[in-house]
């Protein structure tokens, strides 16, 4: 019988790599995509795309295998977010050939947590033509993305999104702006 991980590898053309999360840590990884020059006037310079993964339990830890569908010859930039209770450890890496190189000294990251005592919607943000977005909002307890409500902004002639946030709850939001 074929394992779930082998089925996943057969379905996707590309690369994969594994990490191990210790107990109490949940890591998610995003690929950072540079917007094509043709779209730079209307869209952000970078968008993010969450990598799919499979996982297996190994004692108190979890081994996660992440999949990159379209490996780039110059490498795929990665944002690595490890959620552990009330904190998020942020790192960057690059997938080149068959190895992931993670920064020895994490880059400086500026971030805010989102918290409100009232239900609210978080910011309008743009979608690129392939429906990737520049901002990602994550529930740190579940590490699931908060899926935005899409709508068409007729004034700007663009598809945009807004995330609905629950009151009395913290969220983690990030966007990629620089190299």
N, C-alpha and C positions, 0 to 999 in steps of 0.2 A: 504494500500500500504506500502510495506516494505522500510524503509529508506536505503540510501546508506551505512551508517555506520553499520546498522544491517546486511546487505548483506556481507560487508567486514568482520565483526566478524564471521559470519557463515562460510566463506570461509577459514579462517585461524584457525588452532588449536594453541592455545597459550594464551598469556597474552596481555592486552592492558592497557594503561594509558593515561590520558589527561593532557594537559597544556593549558594555555591561553596566547596568544601573544597580548600585547597592540598594539595600532596603531603605525606603523613605525618599528615594530620589526618582524622578520621572523626567527623562530627557526627550526633547523633541528637536528635530533638526529641519531647518529651512534652507532651500537653495536660493541664492541671491542671483537674480537675473538682471542683466543690463538691457535697457530698452533700446531697440534698434533705432538708428539715427533718423529714419523716416518719421518716427513717432515722437521724437524728443520735444518738439514744440508744444505738443498737446498733453503729454504724459510724463510722469516722474521718471527720473534717470534710472531708478532701480525698482524692481518689484520682488516680492518674496513668494515662494511656493513651498508648502510643507511636503516633506518627503514621506512617502508611504513606508510602513515597516511591518515586520512580523516579530513576534517575541516568543521566547521560551523561558520558563521558570527554571532556575538552577539554584536550588537551596533557597537562601534568603535574597538572592539577586535575580535580575531579569536580563537575559541577553537579547538585545534588539538588533535586528538586521534591517538596515535602511537601504532603499533602492533609488538610484539616479537613472531616470529614463533616457536622458540625452547627454551622455558624457561629452564634454567639450575638450578639444585637443589641448587648449591652454589651461584646462582645469575648471572645476566647478566650485565657486565660492559658497561656503556654508556658514550659517549662523546656528550655533549650538546653544540651546537653552535647557538648563537642568534645574527643574523645580524641586525644591526641598522645603516643605513647610511654608514658612513665611518669606523665604528668600529665593532668588533666581540667580544662578551662576551663568554668566553670559560669556561665550567664547566664540572664536572664529576659526575656520579651518578651510582647507581646500582639498578637493578630491582630484588627484593627478594620477593617471594610469590606474594602478590597482591599490593605491594607498591614500589614506587620509592623513594630512599633516595638520596638526592642531597647533595654534599659536602657543609658544612657551610663555610669553607674557601677554595676557589678554589685552586687547586694545581698550582705550577709554570709551566707555559707553555712557551716554546721558539718557536717563529714562525717568518717567513718572509712572506712578501707579494711579489708577483711576478708582475713585471712591465717591459715592454720593448717597445722601440720605433719602433721595427721591429717585423714582424711576426716570431714566433719561435716555436720550439717543446720543451716541458718540459720533460726532463729526461726519460731514460728507467727505468721502474719499473716492478718488478716481479708480476706474478699472481700465486696464489696457485692452487693446483689441482681442487678446487671447484670454481675457477675464482674470488675469493675475492682478493683484492689488499692491499698493505701496504701503499700506498700514495693516497690521495684524493685531487683533485683540484676543487675548487668551484668558480663560478662567484658570487661575493658578492651582485651584484645588483638583480639577480634573485634567488639566492641560489641554482641554478641547478648545478649538477656536470658536469664537462667537460668530456665528454665520450672519452676515449682513443682509439687510433687506435691500434688494436692488430696485432701482427706479431710473427712469430716463429723464435727465434734466434737459428740457426743451430749449432753454435759453442758451446753454453751453453746447447742446447737441451731443451729449455724452451719457454713457451709462455710469451711474454712481451708486454708492452704497452707504447705509447707516447701520450701526449696531445698536440694538436695544440692550441697555444695562439695567440689572436689577438693583434695587436699593440695598444699602447696608452690606455691600459685598465689594471686595477689591478685585481689580482686573489688571492684567499686565498688557501693555500695548507697546508695539515697536514699529519703527520704519527705518529703512536703510537710506542714508543720504549721501555718504562720502565713500571714498575708496576703501 
